Amino acid sequence: MAHARLGAVPLSAAPALVLVIVALAGCGPREGTGLGPIGPSLPNREVFARERTLPRYHSKRFLLTLALPDGKGWLIDDHTQQRLVAVHPRTESRLELESFDLGDLASRQKCRDAGLSRLKINPRNHSTIEQTVSIGPEAYDTELRSTLETDRTKQQVRAHFFAFAGFLRRCLVVHAVTNGQPETLETLSDRLVTFRTQVWGHLEVDDFLAQPREKGP
């Protein structure tokens, strides 16, 4: 994978998000999500560095601009897989983005179901800790969801951020995942805030009605 080519986009103030963590100790082992292991998290409150401007990556394939905190720290593959995949080794985080034609009128619910299927993620293995609906980017009908996935046997916690957006026949799906241990929940919470407010919050669609070039591996 190659490093992103990055520019700058203004960073606006992001509201704080309080994540309510419930019943973690009672959760049993979970099945895999289709993603490979991404390793242990650092046991402190490190977060993506706050920057006056957010570096950004432009995807010619999906016709959008993606803002990435600590931009040079991401390894981006936008060519060899079905979707754009970005990995941030320092925080053991992974981000996936895909835009596709649903073949039917696309609502956020239909895009959510299609997106989870394409990502090979079983929502029953996740505990939802935040879920909101909104409009954007542009006129996309969007569902934002943050979840936790726990494995009591290995004492690991994975925190996920999802964005499922639909407009006409088109779906836009973003999935970010980061992991750690139960004692690093505050760190994982901070990362979810970053994914929601900085990554998704600054995503820009180049030409709203243009059709991205869908390309497989």
C-alpha positions in Angstrom: 0.0 0.0 0.0 1.1 3.6 -0.6 1.0 6.7 1.5 -1.8 9.1 0.7 -1.2 12.3 -1.2 -2.5 14.8 1.2 -3.5 18.5 1.2 -5.3 20.6 3.8 -8.9 21.2 4.7 -10.2 23.5 7.5 -10.9 21.8 10.9 -14.0 23.1 12.7 -14.7 22.6 16.4 -16.1 19.1 17.1 -18.7 18.5 19.8 -17.9 16.1 22.6 -19.5 12.7 22.6 -20.1 10.7 25.8 -20.2 7.0 25.1 -22.2 4.9 27.6 -20.6 1.5 28.0 -23.0 -1.1 29.3 -22.8 -4.8 30.1 -19.3 -5.3 28.7 -18.4 -7.7 31.5 -21.3 -10.0 30.6 -20.6 -10.3 26.9 -19.3 -13.6 25.7 -16.9 -14.4 22.9 -17.8 -12.9 19.6 -17.4 -14.1 16.1 -15.0 -12.5 13.6 -16.1 -9.5 11.5 -14.3 -10.4 8.3 -11.4 -8.1 9.1 -8.0 -9.4 10.0 -6.5 -8.8 13.5 -5.2 -5.2 13.9 -3.2 -5.7 17.1 -3.3 -4.3 20.7 -4.0 -0.7 21.5 -1.8 1.6 23.5 -2.9 1.6 27.2 -3.4 5.4 27.5 -5.5 8.3 26.3 -3.5 8.9 23.2 -5.7 10.2 20.3 -5.2 11.4 16.8 -3.3 14.7 17.1 -5.4 17.8 17.0 -4.5 19.8 13.9 -5.5 23.3 12.7 -6.0 21.9 9.3 -6.9 18.3 8.4 -4.8 16.6 5.7 -7.0 15.1 3.0 -6.9 12.4 0.4 -8.7 12.6 -2.9 -10.1 9.4 -4.4 -10.5 9.6 -8.2 -12.2 6.2 -8.1 -14.9 7.2 -5.7 -15.0 10.9 -6.6 -14.7 12.2 -3.1 -12.3 13.8 -0.7 -11.5 12.1 2.6 -10.2 14.1 5.6 -7.7 12.1 7.7 -6.3 13.3 11.1 -2.5 12.6 11.2 -2.7 12.2 7.4 0.9 11.1 6.8 0.4 8.3 9.4 -2.2 6.5 7.2 -1.3 3.8 4.6 -4.0 4.0 1.8 -4.9 1.3 -0.8 -7.4 2.8 -3.3 -6.6 0.4 -6.2 -6.3 -3.3 -5.4 -9.4 -4.0 -3.4 -13.2 -3.6 -3.8 -13.1 -0.6 -1.5 -10.7 2.0 -0.3 -8.8 0.7 2.7 -6.7 2.9 5.0 -4.6 1.7 8.0 -3.2 3.8 10.8 -0.5 1.7 12.4 0.2 4.0 15.4 -3.4 3.7 16.7 -4.1 0.3 15.3 -7.0 1.6 13.3 -8.5 0.6 10.0 -10.9 2.6 7.7 -12.9 1.3 4.8 -14.9 3.3 2.3 -17.1 2.2 -0.6 -19.6 3.7 -3.0 -21.8 1.4 -5.1 -25.0 1.2 -7.1 -27.6 -0.6 -5.1 -29.7 -1.5 -8.1 -32.8 -0.2 -6.4 -34.0 3.0 -4.7 -31.4 3.5 -2.0 -32.5 4.4 1.6 -30.2 4.5 4.6 -31.7 1.2 5.8 -31.1 -0.6 2.5 -27.6 0.8 2.3 -27.0 -0.4 5.9 -28.1 -3.9 5.1 -26.1 -4.0 1.9 -23.0 -2.4 3.5 -22.9 -4.9 6.4 -23.3 -7.8 4.0 -20.5 -6.5 1.8 -18.3 -6.0 4.8 -19.2 -9.5 6.1 -20.2 -8.0 9.5 -22.9 -9.6 11.7 -24.7 -6.8 13.6 -25.8 -9.3 16.3 -22.2 -9.4 17.5 -22.2 -5.7 18.2 -23.6 -3.6 21.0 -24.8 -0.2 19.7 -23.7 2.7 21.9 -24.8 5.6 19.6 -27.1 5.8 16.6 -28.2 9.0 14.8 -29.7 9.9 11.4 -28.8 13.0 9.4 -28.7 14.4 5.9 -25.3 14.6 4.2 -23.0 14.8 2.5 -25.2 16.8 0.1 -28.6 15.1 0.0 -27.6 11.6 1.1 -29.9 10.1 3.7 -27.5 8.9 6.4 -27.3 6.7 9.5 -24.4 7.0 11.8 -23.7 4.2 14.3 -21.0 3.5 16.9 -20.7 0.0 18.3 -18.6 -2.2 20.6 -17.6 -5.8 20.0 -16.1 -7.7 22.9 -14.3 -10.9 23.5 -14.2 -11.8 27.2 -11.9 -14.8 26.6 -9.2 -12.6 25.0 -10.1 -9.5 27.0 -10.3 -7.5 23.8 -12.7 -4.7 22.8 -13.2 -3.5 19.2 -14.9 -0.1 18.7 -16.6 0.5 15.3 -17.9 3.5 13.6 -20.3 3.1 10.6 -21.9 5.6 8.2 -24.5 4.3 5.8 -25.7 6.9 3.3 -28.2 6.5 0.4 -29.4 8.7 -2.5 -31.4 7.6 -5.5 -29.8 4.2 -6.4 -26.4 4.9 -4.8 -24.9 3.9 -1.4 -21.9 5.4 0.4 -20.6 3.3 3.2 -17.8 4.1 5.7 -16.5 1.7 8.3 -13.7 2.4 10.8 -12.5 0.0 13.5 -10.0 0.3 16.3 -9.3 -2.1 19.2 -7.9 -2.3 22.7 -8.6 -3.8 26.1 -11.4 -2.9 28.6 -9.1 -0.5 30.4 -8.6 1.5 27.2 -12.3 2.3 26.6 -11.7 6.0 27.0 -9.1 5.9 24.3 -11.4 4.0 22.0 -14.2 6.5 22.8 -12.0 9.4 21.7 -11.1 7.6 18.5 -14.8 7.1 17.7 -15.4 10.8 18.2 -12.6 11.5 15.7 -14.0 9.2 13.1 -17.5 10.7 13.4 -16.6 14.4 13.6 -13.4 14.7 11.7 -13.4 11.9 9.1 -17.1 11.6 8.3 -17.8 15.2 9.3 -15.4 16.6 6.6 -16.0 14.1 3.8 -16.8 15.9 0.5 -18.4 14.5 -2.6 -16.8 16.0 -5.7 -19.7 15.8 -8.1 -22.9 14.8 -6.4 -24.6 13.3 -9.5 -21.5 11.7 -11.0 -21.1 7.9 -10.9 -17.9 6.6 -9.3 -16.0 4.0 -11.2 -16.7 0.7 -9.4 -13.6 -1.5 -9.6 -12.9 -4.9 -8.0 -9.6 -6.3 -6.7 
